[in-house]
Amino acid sequence: MNGQVTFNFPDCLAQGDTVNLIFGGTATYLEDYHTNGVTQFVVADTAFVIDIIPILDNITEGTETIIISCSYLCDGACDSVSI
C-alpha cells in the first residue's frame, strides 16, 4: 500500500527556497521503498506532498520505519516526520 507525507512549510521559508530530504530509519530507500525520485523540492506553496511507494522484494521482514528529515533550518528548527 502506498503512503503519502505532507510537509507544511513554516512562514520563514520563502518561495523558491530549496528543501533537501534525508531518508533514514530501518527501511532502506531504493531497496524497501522509493519516492518516484523526489529527494528535494522547491517551496512554491504552503505545503508539499511526497508519495512513499513500497518495493516488493519477497523477503519476509518485520515492521520497518521510515524517517524523513528536511535539511533546511528555519529559526533554528528542522522539520522531521517519522512514519
Legacy VTK file of the C-alpha trace (Angstrom):
# vtk DataFile Version 3.0
C-alpha trace
ASCII
DATASET POLYDATA
POINTS 83 float
0.000 0.000 0.000
1.366 3.415 -0.943
1.529 6.236 1.552
1.884 9.997 1.440
3.663 12.516 3.616
2.693 16.189 3.663
5.229 18.829 4.685
3.682 22.105 5.842
6.157 24.938 5.481
6.864 27.393 8.276
6.391 31.085 7.475
10.148 31.735 7.484
10.683 29.756 4.234
10.380 31.880 1.111
9.033 30.964 -2.312
11.875 29.446 -4.339
13.809 28.067 -1.340
15.095 24.520 -1.939
14.439 21.895 0.731
16.526 18.690 0.668
15.117 15.452 2.076
17.190 12.962 4.079
15.875 9.386 4.347
16.617 7.111 7.294
15.000 4.515 9.523
15.083 0.727 9.373
13.560 0.598 5.853
16.165 1.267 3.155
15.481 3.908 0.499
15.504 2.385 -3.020
15.541 -1.162 -1.571
12.352 -1.210 0.534
10.600 1.893 -0.860
11.020 4.842 -3.216
9.540 8.303 -3.732
9.407 8.471 -7.541
12.814 10.166 -7.468
11.769 13.015 -5.165
14.734 13.868 -2.913
14.225 17.634 -2.763
11.604 20.229 -3.611
11.310 23.953 -4.161
8.922 25.917 -1.963
6.085 27.107 -4.203
3.055 26.810 -1.918
2.301 26.317 1.780
2.761 22.519 1.656
4.367 19.729 -0.378
3.251 16.087 -0.658
5.544 13.149 -1.457
4.464 9.592 -2.231
6.008 6.632 -0.401
5.899 3.564 -2.667
6.925 0.166 -1.263
9.185 -2.103 -3.304
8.123 -5.745 -3.175
11.230 -7.880 -2.632
9.607 -11.150 -1.464
11.628 -11.041 1.774
9.703 -11.611 4.991
10.515 -8.693 7.287
9.099 -7.296 10.476
7.770 -3.793 10.861
10.167 -1.192 9.492
10.277 2.566 9.890
10.902 5.439 7.519
12.256 8.700 8.878
12.220 11.681 6.537
14.053 14.787 7.625
14.398 18.143 5.915
17.798 19.755 5.706
16.625 23.354 5.963
16.848 25.425 9.103
14.222 27.965 9.919
14.700 29.955 13.103
16.852 27.083 14.364
14.188 24.393 13.811
14.264 21.439 11.410
11.090 19.590 10.430
11.089 15.808 10.844
8.492 13.136 10.108
8.548 9.535 11.286
6.344 7.006 9.506
LINES 1 84
83 0 1 2 3 4 5 6 7 8 9 10 11 12 13 14 15 16 17 18 19 20 21 22 23 24 25 26 27 28 29 30 31 32 33 34 35 36 37 38 39 40 41 42 43 44 45 46 47 48 49 50 51 52 53 54 55 56 57 58 59 60 61 62 63 64 65 66 67 68 69 70 71 72 73 74 75 76 77 78 79 80 81 82
